[in-house]
Amino acid sequence: MIKKYLSLTAIVSVCIGSLALVACGGSENKAENKAPLESGASELTNKDEFFKDREQALKQIFFSIPAPIEMADMIKDAGFNFDKSMLNSVDKVAKYVDEENRAINLGIYAADLSYSTVFEQKQESVNYLAASKTLASALGIEAAMDEKFMERVQKNQNNKDSLLSYVTLSYQNVNAYLKEGKRTDVSALIVSGAWIETLYLSTQYAGKKGEKAMKQRVAEQTYSLDQLVNYLNLFATSDRVNQMKEDLTRLQAIYKDVIVVKGETSVEKDNTGVTSIGSTETVTMSDATLAKIAAETVVIRNKYIQ
Amino acid sequence: MKAYKILLFLLVFIPSFASAQCKPFTKNKVLPKLNGYVQNDSYNSAQMAPGEDAELMVTFFGGRDYRLLVVAHPILGEVEFTVSDINGKQIYTNKDAQDKEAFEFKMKNTQQLVIKIKVPEQKDAVVQHIGCISIVSGFKQ
């Protein structure tokens, strides 16, 4: 009993110590500031710490491939219907027990959530949000989708625009908490999972006979894939990221058959003053390449959703 | 055993929460400026110092309309941002633009564009400050 009491005391002391360190850092800042600063700015007090590995840090933060919501929107734009059978079941959420699987499947659920929301499947959207929240909590970022957030989603689930903004906000929150918590590699796995699921959904539609629009979108993913692999290269020391990189590199080898003919960019303004950006660059691929991409995407996806 | 797990959790995550600084800035000061466009990226916000620069490559899809935002905390001054194609041909600069933070455009074809940001130097500043910068893009549904 005494032993238990002592160990608990030690734990509480360390925790208080940690909090005190954080708090002291804050008060030191406040004391040195000449004027109070609103949120989003602070005095640069520790230059060595701030500029340490700065180039690498900025490269890890500033990275973008289109979020799953946009590809889902393009599937809808192409005139397709919602197909629940393609999605990764929310019932599997408890099966994902290690950090890597949780992160990748959080990305996969984020893509399924985006797809369900774009197609206005309210109940599916709520289910996928709940599954995403479970995984976010397991990853230690429950604040990204807290109870208040979920209550607001429930209240606004009949408003399509509100639901859409909550879905994009949840994806941003998750990545924000991870990036600002210096867990950028976990964020990279989430983004990779979301990209794979989005590609999987797209290839399922693109493979339909005579379908051209989605086939084109799948071919254009060559840009995002190259960017994603380059991004994962920034985390060369992380085994879990390397595993994902190996999978994507196999896919990249198939994508080499996508033909990109470089061209010139043109810029013009229309009558309303809006800029139009064009290019003579073309991206094409054969049905055989599409079939290979689709097959490899299924292999990678199945490996992670089991 | 349970107590040790709690300790581990606190030690790992207290510093994480403490370093979170640009999320509220992005949510409150940047996202409302999307003006109805649907956000289509993950999270590209960081605290930057005077004189620093950064770049971001983004794929924009053909046949779609976009709004690109580069919003910086006022303490950093007027941040310059440019948009170029992959070969370095400049498409846009906010230098002479009325709206220094937003660029709306239509994409005829899918292509990758490079967004470059540059925070002005503050050579005479007695106290140097860092501030948040967010790059956010959205598409029109």
Interface residues (C-beta under 8 A of the other chain):
Chain A: S7 L8 I11 V14 C15 S18 L19 V22 G25 N33 K34 L37 S39 G40 A41 S42 E43 L44 F50 F51 R54 A57 L58 I61 F62 F63 S64 I65 P66 A67 I69 E70 D73 M74 G140 A143 L164 S165 T168 L169 Y171 Q172 N173 N175 A176 Y177 K179 E180 G181 K182 R183 S187 V191 R217 E220 Y223 S224 Q227 T265 V267 D270 V274 T275 S276 I277 G278 S279 E281 V283
Chain B: A3 Y4 I6 L7 F9 L10 L11 V12 F13 I14 P15 S16 F17 A18 S19 A20 Q21 C22 K23 P24 F25 T26 K27 N28 K29 L31 V38 Q39 N40 D41 S42 Y43 N44 S45 A46 Q47 M48 A49 E52 A54 E55 L56 M57 V58 T59 F60 F61 H73 I75 L76 D85 N87 K89 I91 Y92 F103 E104 F105 K106 M107 K108 N109 T110 Q111 Q112 L113 V127 Q128 H129 I130 G131 C132 I135 S137 F139 Q141
